[in-house]
């Protein structure tokens, strides 16, 4: 008898728990499940991080910038003008290359 009571109790608890959730079936749309007209069920599309939008150049090495001084100076000027990209690899590498170039002069 105790085993049957336990099974019935668990089944009743499962039914009450399932009834408390709003199940979405294949036939219901997300708009059908939300009765608040102020809520939008649209999917949010997040923009890419600013780094990628602002500095979409191919990543260059310090050695490349040492060999291409003009590009290193242009990249460094771009990084100076736009503080949000100063931590990108191209900015760090171009600055390091310019320090190497001008330390040898």
HUDAUR-V820891 format. One record per pair of residues at least 24 apart in sequence whose ideal C-beta (glycine too) atoms are under 10 Angstrom apart, sorted by the first residue. I is the first residue (numbers start at 1). GAP is how many residues later the second one is. Records with the same first field share a line. If there is no record, write none. Layout:
I = GAP / GAP
This chain:
50 = 32 / 34 / 35
51 = 33 / 34 / 36 / 37 / 38
52 = 33 / 36
53 = 31 / 32
54 = 24 / 28 / 30 / 31 / 34
55 = 24 / 27 / 29 / 30 / 31 / 33 / 34 / 35 / 36
57 = 28 / 31 / 32 / 33
58 = 32
59 = 29 / 30 / 31 / 34
60 = 29 / 30 / 33 / 34 / 37
61 = 28 / 29 / 32 / 35 / 36
62 = 27 / 30 / 31 / 32 / 33 / 34 / 35 / 36 / 37 / 38
63 = 30 / 34 / 37
64 = 26 / 29 / 30 / 33
65 = 25 / 28 / 29 / 30 / 31 / 32 / 33 / 35 / 36
66 = 27 / 28 / 30 / 31 / 32 / 34 / 35 / 38
67 = 30 / 34
68 = 26 / 29
69 = 25 / 28 / 29 / 32 / 33
71 = 26
72 = 24 / 25 / 26 / 28 / 29
73 = 24 / 25 / 28
